[in-house]
Amino acid sequence: MKKVYLLIGSNVGNRTKHMEKAHQMIESKVGKITNKSRIYETEPWGEKDQDDFLNQAIEVESKLKPKAIMKQIAEIESFIGREETFKWGPREIDIDVLFYGDEMISEMDITIPHAFIHERRVTLIPLNDICPDQYHPIFGATVKELLDMCEDESEVKLYSKG
């Protein structure tokens, strides 16, 4: 079993419902969710002219290899209704693999740890909720240390349904 850290995001339609469906499908197709961050409302990263996202980091215990996880994630995203628009465009659901244990993978179709973890508060803040001591093998720092060093100034605030 590997501890896999994912980031789930949504900024189209019923964002909380899309995320809840993603949780259910991840549990059935990828592995048991063992920890969840708080949910954050975040301004879009990259392409600013769109609605805010809800984002949450989750920890999953999985028997699957990274490529199998990526295949399952693509199927989950498609089922929930994700349609490709443009880079960093609006999404019903977006699921990124952030870490796969302490492994480093760099292939044409998969990079683990996620290539932009260190640049995005939208990723680091929820990840810091559940695994502040997770070590990033490329940058030689923990998630908490990467968050402390992050220069991104994007707004990331706790989500309140009311």
NUDORO-556534 format. One record per residue (C-alpha): residue in three letters; x, y negated, z. Coordinates in steps of 0.1 Angstrom, whole numbers, padded with zeros to 4 digits. Layout:
N
pakol: ala px: X py: Y pz: Z
...
***
This chain:
162
pakol: met px: 0000 py: 0000 pz: 0000
pakol: lys px: 0012 py: -0035 pz: -0008
pakol: lys px: 0002 py: -0068 pz: 0006
pakol: val px: -0010 py: -0089 pz: -0023
pakol: tyr px: -0017 py: -0126 pz: -0019
pakol: leu px: -0042 py: -0141 pz: -0043
pakol: leu px: -0056 py: -0176 pz: -0048
pakol: ile px: -0093 py: -0178 pz: -0058
pakol: gly px: -0107 py: -0211 pz: -0072
pakol: ser px: -0139 py: -0223 pz: -0088
pakol: asn px: -0151 py: -0257 pz: -0101
pakol: val px: -0180 py: -0248 pz: -0124
pakol: gly px: -0216 py: -0240 pz: -0113
pakol: asn px: -0222 py: -0226 pz: -0079
pakol: arg px: -0187 py: -0225 pz: -0067
pakol: thr px: -0193 py: -0207 pz: -0034
pakol: lys px: -0214 py: -0180 pz: -0051
pakol: his px: -0187 py: -0174 pz: -0077
pakol: met px: -0161 py: -0170 pz: -0049
pakol: glu px: -0183 py: -0147 pz: -0029
pakol: lys px: -0188 py: -0125 pz: -0060
pakol: ala px: -0150 py: -0125 pz: -0066
pakol: his px: -0145 py: -0113 pz: -0030
pakol: gln px: -0169 py: -0084 pz: -0035
pakol: met px: -0154 py: -0074 pz: -0068
pakol: ile px: -0118 py: -0077 pz: -0055
pakol: glu px: -0128 py: -0054 pz: -0026
pakol: ser px: -0142 py: -0028 pz: -0050
pakol: lys px: -0116 py: -0030 pz: -0078
pakol: val px: -0083 py: -0042 pz: -0063
pakol: gly px: -0082 py: -0034 pz: -0026
pakol: lys px: -0093 py: -0042 pz: 0009
pakol: ile px: -0093 py: -0079 pz: 0018
pakol: thr px: -0075 py: -0081 pz: 0052
pakol: asn px: -0073 py: -0119 pz: 0056
pakol: lys px: -0088 py: -0151 pz: 0042
pakol: ser px: -0078 py: -0187 pz: 0045
pakol: arg px: -0102 py: -0214 pz: 0052
pakol: ile px: -0119 py: -0228 pz: 0020
pakol: tyr px: -0105 py: -0261 pz: 0007
pakol: glu px: -0119 py: -0286 pz: -0017
pakol: thr px: -0092 py: -0298 pz: -0040
pakol: glu px: -0087 py: -0322 pz: -0068
pakol: pro px: -0079 py: -0305 pz: -0101
pakol: trp px: -0043 py: -0298 pz: -0107
pakol: gly px: -0029 py: -0307 pz: -0142
pakol: glu px: -0060 py: -0318 pz: -0159
pakol: lys px: -0077 py: -0344 pz: -0136
pakol: asp px: -0108 py: -0352 pz: -0156
pakol: gln px: -0131 py: -0324 pz: -0142
pakol: asp px: -0149 py: -0315 pz: -0110
pakol: asp px: -0131 py: -0306 pz: -0078
pakol: phe px: -0122 py: -0270 pz: -0070
pakol: leu px: -0129 py: -0248 pz: -0041
pakol: asn px: -0098 py: -0228 pz: -0033
pakol: gln px: -0091 py: -0200 pz: -0009
pakol: ala px: -0061 py: -0177 pz: -0004
pakol: ile px: -0067 py: -0141 pz: 0004
pakol: glu px: -0046 py: -0111 pz: 0015
pakol: val px: -0054 py: -0078 pz: -0001
pakol: glu px: -0040 py: -0043 pz: 0007
pakol: ser px: -0037 py: -0026 pz: -0027
pakol: lys px: -0025 py: 0007 pz: -0041
pakol: leu px: -0024 py: -0008 pz: -0076
pakol: lys px: 0007 py: -0019 pz: -0095
pakol: pro px: 0009 py: -0056 pz: -0105
pakol: lys px: -0002 py: -0050 pz: -0141
pakol: ala px: -0032 py: -0030 pz: -0130
pakol: ile px: -0041 py: -0058 pz: -0106
pakol: met px: -0038 py: -0083 pz: -0134
pakol: lys px: -0061 py: -0062 pz: -0156
pakol: gln px: -0087 py: -0059 pz: -0128
pakol: ile px: -0085 py: -0097 pz: -0122
pakol: ala px: -0091 py: -0104 pz: -0159
pakol: glu px: -0122 py: -0082 pz: -0158
pakol: ile px: -0135 py: -0098 pz: -0126
pakol: glu px: -0130 py: -0133 pz: -0141
pakol: ser px: -0148 py: -0123 pz: -0173
pakol: phe px: -0177 py: -0107 pz: -0154
pakol: ile px: -0182 py: -0138 pz: -0133
pakol: gly px: -0184 py: -0159 pz: -0164
pakol: arg px: -0150 py: -0174 pz: -0169
pakol: glu px: -0146 py: -0188 pz: -0204
pakol: glu px: -0112 py: -0200 pz: -0217
pakol: thr px: -0114 py: -0237 pz: -0225
pakol: phe px: -0080 py: -0254 pz: -0224
pakol: lys px: -0050 py: -0253 pz: -0201
pakol: trp px: -0059 py: -0263 pz: -0166
pakol: gly px: -0095 py: -0267 pz: -0177
pakol: pro px: -0127 py: -0261 pz: -0157
pakol: arg px: -0133 py: -0225 pz: -0146
pakol: glu px: -0162 py: -0206 pz: -0130
pakol: ile px: -0135 py: -0185 pz: -0113
pakol: asp px: -0098 py: -0184 pz: -0114
pakol: ile px: -0077 py: -0158 pz: -0096
pakol: asp px: -0040 py: -0160 pz: -0094
pakol: val px: -0015 py: -0134 pz: -0080
pakol: leu px: 0008 py: -0153 pz: -0057
pakol: phe px: 0029 py: -0126 pz: -0041
pakol: tyr px: 0030 py: -0088 pz: -0045
pakol: gly px: 0048 py: -0077 pz: -0013
pakol: asp px: 0083 py: -0091 pz: -0015
pakol: glu px: 0088 py: -0081 pz: -0051
pakol: met px: 0100 py: -0103 pz: -0079
pakol: ile px: 0087 py: -0096 pz: -0114
pakol: ser px: 0095 py: -0116 pz: -0145
pakol: glu px: 0080 py: -0102 pz: -0177
pakol: met px: 0063 py: -0117 pz: -0207
pakol: asp px: 0028 py: -0114 pz: -0192
pakol: ile px: 0034 py: -0115 pz: -0155
pakol: thr px: 0056 py: -0136 pz: -0131
pakol: ile px: 0055 py: -0128 pz: -0094
pakol: pro px: 0059 py: -0147 pz: -0072
pakol: his px: 0036 py: -0171 pz: -0091
pakol: ala px: 0058 py: -0196 pz: -0109
pakol: phe px: 0043 py: -0228 pz: -0095
pakol: ile px: 0036 py: -0219 pz: -0058
pakol: his px: 0062 py: -0244 pz: -0046
pakol: glu px: 0048 py: -0273 pz: -0066
pakol: arg px: 0011 py: -0272 pz: -0055
pakol: arg px: -0004 py: -0281 pz: -0022
pakol: val px: -0036 py: -0265 pz: -0035
pakol: thr px: -0018 py: -0232 pz: -0033
pakol: leu px: 0005 py: -0237 pz: -0003
pakol: ile px: -0021 py: -0251 pz: 0022
pakol: pro px: -0045 py: -0221 pz: 0020
pakol: leu px: -0016 py: -0197 pz: 0018
pakol: asn px: -0001 py: -0213 pz: 0049
pakol: asp px: -0033 py: -0204 pz: 0068
pakol: ile px: -0028 py: -0167 pz: 0063
pakol: cys px: 0010 py: -0161 pz: 0058
pakol: pro px: 0031 py: -0191 pz: 0068
pakol: asp px: 0061 py: -0167 pz: 0072
pakol: gln px: 0058 py: -0151 pz: 0038
pakol: tyr px: 0093 py: -0154 pz: 0023
pakol: his px: 0097 py: -0167 pz: -0013
pakol: pro px: 0127 py: -0147 pz: -0026
pakol: ile px: 0136 py: -0172 pz: -0054
pakol: phe px: 0135 py: -0203 pz: -0033
pakol: gly px: 0148 py: -0187 pz: -0001
pakol: ala px: 0121 py: -0203 pz: 0020
pakol: thr px: 0089 py: -0194 pz: 0038
pakol: val px: 0055 py: -0206 pz: 0027
pakol: lys px: 0055 py: -0231 pz: 0056
pakol: glu px: 0089 py: -0244 pz: 0046
pakol: leu px: 0078 py: -0248 pz: 0010
pakol: leu px: 0047 py: -0267 pz: 0021
pakol: asp px: 0069 py: -0290 pz: 0042
pakol: met px: 0091 py: -0297 pz: 0012
pakol: cys px: 0063 py: -0300 pz: -0014
pakol: glu px: 0062 py: -0334 pz: -0031
pakol: asp px: 0027 py: -0329 pz: -0046
pakol: glu px: 0003 py: -0355 pz: -0033
pakol: ser px: -0030 py: -0339 pz: -0045
pakol: glu px: -0059 py: -0342 pz: -0021
pakol: val px: -0066 py: -0309 pz: -0003
pakol: lys px: -0094 py: -0311 pz: 0023
pakol: leu px: -0113 py: -0285 pz: 0043
pakol: tyr px: -0146 py: -0277 pz: 0026
pakol: ser px: -0178 py: -0284 pz: 0044
pakol: lys px: -0210 py: -0271 pz: 0029
pakol: gly px: -0230 py: -0299 pz: 0045
***
